[in-house]
Amino acid sequence: MKSKNNYFEEMIGHYKGDGPYLHDGQRVMLDAASGTFNLPFGYTHPRLINKLKHQIERCAHLSSAYTKPIADQILNQLKPHLPDGIDSLWLRDVSGSGAVEGAIRMSQKYTGRTGVISLFMSHHGQSLATASISGNAFRLEHFNTIINGSFKIPVPDSELAGQESANTSNPTRFCELEDFINYGSSGNIACLILEPILGNGGNIVLPVEFYRQLREICNKYNIVLIADEVQTGFGRTGTFFATTGYAKELKPDIIVFAKGAGGIGIPTGGILMNHKLDVLESYEHSNTSGANPLSLTALHETISIIEDEQLLENVQLNEPYLRDALLKLQDNHELITNVRGLGYMFGFDTPSPEITTMAIEIAAEHGLIIRGSRYGKGRAIKVRPPLICGPDHIDELVAKLDCTFTKLEKKLNISKEII
């Protein structure tokens, strides 16, 4: 009879990472979702692993009383990659949910107001507060928390590959946000939060003019603008933050980051902001494990690796290759529509959530990990390979998608007219 310890080792020992590949004990799978979008280097990176091993031998925890100077050093590392006006760092979180709550608290204390404007289909975290401001009502069916003065606004249509609106100025008002503010609220609005690309909502690439209009309205009503870059940050869209590239017209007051900041999945999160918003006392927002030595080491080394290995340039170089391959796949498969994305953050639609689920399952049989949207309630499939991937990985990814949808179409025996 196996001991409990042996059983545990046997179970967890099934899994072994190797860059963008995951071995599950039976097969080797290319992870085209980068874990939960938190593995920009894949499952392993020797340089980062060695740094973490060295640190864990020294200590894995320190009180935040000791880590403030280290956080200051990380801010100095990040400064070349930040939008104008972002010059301060609050580093006390290990998750995006925690960091988003911290950003809301900053906005509320700074403005003296409480309300949060967010978008339909947005996703800002797993806590009660962050779930309540997210745009998926089904997640709150059995729970209730209310942030006074909050409301949600519609999302403009996604752009094909994010290119059509990148350098154009469209006078269309995408959302009558001022009407919501003037007629649908009490004026008790502290902040507006949005993901530059809505991740969980279905990889929705927002038009640049929408960013401009939001910034203009936030300026007019003294509303703090928060960019939730938990998924888009740390190179995912081809620039270090989306708000220094495609979404630069947002000109955010606060940037929230997590996920990719840990390199190979080490939990870390933080808040970058204009110094005027650095208003919280340490007791007003913190986490026992926030800014722990392993997170700090991972964050510091992740920034350095992105720079030293020129991963932003790698994503920019291969983005057209990935886009064109997915568009060709769309031409060849009736079940694939609306390819869209930036950098290594792409998505496309299938006819239904049920077909999306089937595609994910068949892809796994072919050794490919992909993910859907809206917790299985959406039609989108997300394609987000680790930033270290090159053309050979993209070829493998697309070939496996091709096999997946060929098998799925044969299984469904669906013609174009039926779809």
Helices and strands as residue ranges (DSSP letters): H 4-12, E 16-18, E 21-23, E 28-31, H 34-37, H 46-58, H 64-78, G 79-81, E 88-93, H 96-111, E 115-119, H 128-133, G 137-140, E 151-153, G 160-162, H 177-183, E 189-194, E 197-198, E 204-205, H 208-221, E 224-228, G 242-244, G 248-250, E 254-257, G 259-262, E 269-273, G 275-277, G 282-284, H 293-308, H 311-332, E 337-342, E 345-349, H 353-365, E 368-369, E 371-372, G 374-376, E 380-383, H 391-412
